[in-house]
Amino acid sequence: MIRIGIYGYGNLGRGVELAIKQNEDMKLVAVFTRRDPKNVKLVDPSVAVYHADDALKMTNEIDVMILCGGSATDLPKQTPFLAKYFNVVDSFDTHAKIPEHFANVDSASKEGGKVGLISVGWDPGMFSLNRLMANCILVDGNDYTFWGKGVSQGHSDAIRRIEGVKNAKQYTVPVEKALQAVRNGENPTLTTREKHTRECFVVAEDGADLNRIENEIKTMPNYFADYDTTVNFISEEEFIKNHAGIPHGGSVIRSGKTGENHENKHVIEYKITLDSNPEFTASVIVAYARAAYRLNCEGAVGCKTVFDIAPAYLSPKSGEELRKNLL
Amino acid sequence: MIRIGIYGYGNLGRGVELAIKQNEDMKLVAVFTRRDPKNVKLVDPSVAVYHADDALKMTNEIDVMILCGGSATDLPKQTPFLAKYFNVVDSFDTHAKIPEHFANVDSASKEGGKVGLISVGWDPGMFSLNRLMANCILVDGNDYTFWGKGVSQGHSDAIRRIEGVKNAKQYTVPVEKALQAVRNGENPTLTTREKHTRECFVVAEDGADLNRIENEIKTMPNYFADYDTTVNFISEEEFIKNHAGIPHGGSVIRSGKTGENHENKHVIEYKITLDSNPEFTASVIVAYARAAYRLNCEGAVGCKTVFDIAPAYLSPKSGEELRKNLL
C-alpha cells in the first residue's frame, strides 16, 4: 500500500480523497490543513485531520504528500518546503513561473533524497504531454489548444467582485467554427476572439443596475474585453439548479504534414470532457503519485514533470500484464 | 547526429526515410534490402542501399536500426537477430504474440548491450499509450477503440484473392451512432457489427460474375461475415483517381466516473486522422528511435515498449526548453 497525505483540503483535496478510494494500492493516511482540524469534514470521517504545522511529524508514515493548495501563494512556498521531507506531487499551474518552481523543488528534493513531481493535472499535465508527443511525431505542424466548455474560476471570481453581483459563473466556450477548421487541418491563424467566447451567468442583488454590471463585465481588460462575451442575469434558484457544477474540458490539437511534397495531412487531437474539473485533476495527480513513489523506491531523486515519467509507472499493473492486455 | 539505418524498404521504409528528413538531429546512413540493391529507388538517391546480409558490417556506423518488415514472418526473426548488434525499433503489431516477441528481443538486446524498442506506431503504439494512461486516470470506466475511416490492407488483400477481382480496396468505417454514444459517456455495450462497417471498392475483370464476387465478399468468415458490408464495383480509372491513398485513423476513448456517488462522468478521447498510415507510423517510429538511442547512451539495455519511455526522450529539446515552452 502506498501511504498518501493530503496537504490542503478544498475542492482539489476532496477530489484526491475520492480518487484514492478508487485505487486499491493506496491508502489515505492523513489530511493536513491550516484551518482548525475540527472544522474540516472529510468524505471518510475515519481519516485523521491534523494541522499543517504537524506534517513533519509524519515523515515516516507518509510515502507521498499531495499538495492541494493554490498556485498563486501556497505552492511556491509549500512544495519546496515539503519536498525535502516527502515525495510530493503538486498541480502548480502558473505557466510562466514553472522554471523557477522547478529549480526550487529540485534542490529541496535532492537534499532530502525524494522525488518532487510538479505541475500535474490536465493543463499543465495531460495537455502538455499531448502537446509534446504530437510535436515530436508531427515535426512540421501547428499547435492549438481549446479550453471548455467549462467554468473558469478566475473569471467567475472577477465578476463576483463587481458591485451589485451576488453570485456568478463564467463558462469559457470554444468557437465551433474555429475548432472545425483546426480539425480539418486547415491550419488557421486565430485571434483570441476567434478561438473562445465567454458566457456569464450572474445573480444580481435586488435593485442593482444590470446595464452597468453587464458593461463592467464586457469591458473588463484582460478578462473579457478581448472576447465576445454574453451576460445572462438569472435568479438564485436557477443558479443553484443549473450552475452548481464545475465542469471543464478542452482539446489539444496538432495538425502537420508529411510526404515528399508535404502532400499528406495528419491531425492528432486529445480531447477531454469533464463533469468535475477538480475530481479529474485529482485523478491524474493520484496516478502520478504512484509514479513518484515507485521512482523514489528505485532511487530516483529531484524534481520531475509529466515529461519525465514513463507511462508504465502510472499503473499498478506489471509490465508483463500491461504488454499483454493494453499494448 | 543520430545515425539511422532502415532495414526493409516498402511503404513504411519510405515513410521512415521521409520522417528522418524532418528531424534535424538525424541522418539516414543506409537502407538494407533483401532485393537486389540496384532495384531499390530511394527518395534521396545519394543514400547507400546495401543487401540485408551486409547489415552487420555497419554496426559502427549506425546508432539505431529501424526495422520496416512485416509482423507475420519478417520481424519475429529480424528484430531479435539485429537487436544483438544494434539499437532497434520495430512496429510489430501481432498483439497476441507481443509477449513472446518481447522476450526474444529482450534477451538479444541484453546480450548485445543495446535497447530494443518494439511495437511502435499508432496501434500498437500511441493508441496503447492512451489506453494505458486513460485507464490509470479513470480507474472506474470503460475502454473503446474505433478504427477508421481507413484502409485495411489485410481486408483489401482478401478481396483481391477472389476470382474475377482485378483490384480492391477496403475501408473500415466507425459507426457514427456508436461513436456518439461513447463520446456522450453512455457506456454502451457494442457488438462487432455495431462498431464498424466495411466499405469495399472493387475493380472486376471483364465479364466477371459481379453477384458471385459480392456474395463471396459479404459471406467471408472472420473478414466480412460479422459486419455490415457494402460492395461498390468501380472502373479502373475511378480506382486510380479516388482510391490510391492509404488513409487511416481512429479514436481511443475511455469514459469513467468519479465522485462520492459516482455522479461525475468524464470522457477522454485520443483521435487521429491520417492521410497516410505508413508515413504517420514512420513519424512515430522515428521519434522513438531518438528515445532508444538516448536511453542506450545513458546505459539502458533490453527490450522496451512505448510504456517504458518517458516522453521527454522523444524530443530533441532539453528538459529546460520543454518545461518553459510546452508544459
Interface residues (C-beta under 8 A of the other chain):
Chain A: G15 L18 A19 Q22 N23 V43 H95 I98 P99 F102 S119 P124 M126 S128 L129 N130 R131 L132 M133 N135 C136 I137 L138 V139 D140 R183 G185 T258 G259 E260 E263 N264 K265 H266 V267 I268 E269 Y270 K271 I272 T273 L274 D275 S276 E279 F280 A282 S283 V284 A287 R290 T305 V306 F307 D308 I309 A310 P311 A312 L314 S315 G319 E320 L322 R323 K324 L326 L327
Chain B: G15 L18 A19 Q22 N23 V43 H95 I98 P99 F102 S119 P124 M126 S128 L129 N130 R131 L132 M133 N135 C136 I137 L138 V139 D140 R183 G185 T258 G259 E260 E263 N264 K265 H266 V267 I268 E269 Y270 K271 I272 T273 L274 D275 S276 E279 F280 A282 S283 V284 A287 R290 T305 V306 F307 D308 I309 A310 P311 A312 L314 S315 G319 E320 L322 R323 K324 L326 L327
